[in-house]
């Protein structure tokens, strides 16, 4: 079966009932571990982190809310994208190019490497427009496996939802779980 989750009344999604949901303590530890690994303080602790069970997980979802100053609404994003989609994508790619090296340097300490090249897009997710960064990395457990990661940045006014979906590419079950999870998302 599936469990319907509602994160802060803004993001609704369904995960398989046998998945592990990290509690607040664990999410805080993950944030601190991430900061230690990557060497950058993050401005948020995930509101929801869940992964397929048993470990090592093959599919993961994380939902965070990050304050935005100045606020950017969905209407702003739509207007910006309609006016100049190429510029929006270029800005997104530039931001990623600035931030990614620090992340990769931190992950490299744990033997994790980037696979291929990152890409950016603007696509709808759960009824809202999302700025999307996709990248792939080697699995922390098995170097031969590739973990596909997609970050969906969804501006919602004074905060943005950051939804991160990851799955092991070569695993049909993980891919199917990822696709079902993605299609269950509703953002208000």
Phi, psi and omega in degrees: 000179182235152178245129178271127180243144178236116184260112178053026179069006183247325182237124178245138178206165179241134176235153177304141185298339182269006178285161177264129175254125180285136177277175186303318180301312182294321179297322179294319177297318179299317179299313182294320178297315178302317179296320179295314182298310190269339178078016175234134175291138177259149185269015181205152168253138182302140175280332177215133170223128180218148180216155180296147183248150357280170176286155356291139185285148183258339181219139182219151173225143175221135179236125177231157173240127185239127180300142178239128182224114357288159180297147175231123182267170175299322179299319178300315183297313180302315182298314181299316182293319179295319183291316185202078183300319182300320180293319178300314180295321180296316179298319180296315180296320180296316179300315180297318180299326179287320187273328188300317184305322179296317180297311182296323179298318179295315181293327181300329179298337178256019176075015180267130181239155175287143177242123180068206182238148178289155174224158180237154180202165170237118183215156175286145173218124176056032177090002178234164179272131182241142170268126193240134173239124179244134174212170179227150180216163175289151179290146179291338185266318185222110183305333184284345182260145180253129176260119177271129183237131175234126176257123176254113178261114185241100179295131181228041180093242185285352175217162173240147172271132173247112181249120180247123177245132179226145176205154176282119189298322186277001186256109184300325179293318180296318180297315180296318179298318179299312183296320180292317179300312181301317183286346179275350186288133173231129181243130180254000000 
